[in-house]
């Protein structure tokens, strides 16, 4: 297994976790915007429940994935 490059040793783990946290928040905002847009289109009659379910599922998976990365990183630092 290759060792860590010297340039990456200068990056603190806290910085990496902060980026994971920021990405989780951005995913949450995009997911929320998608759900609001889907609800708006449904109110106009141009959307169906299967499409809404797909949007909600994709938003949830994206947020849960990035949040899991943040939690793993954060617990790795605090262990």
Beta strands, then each sheet from edge to edge (+ up, - down):
end
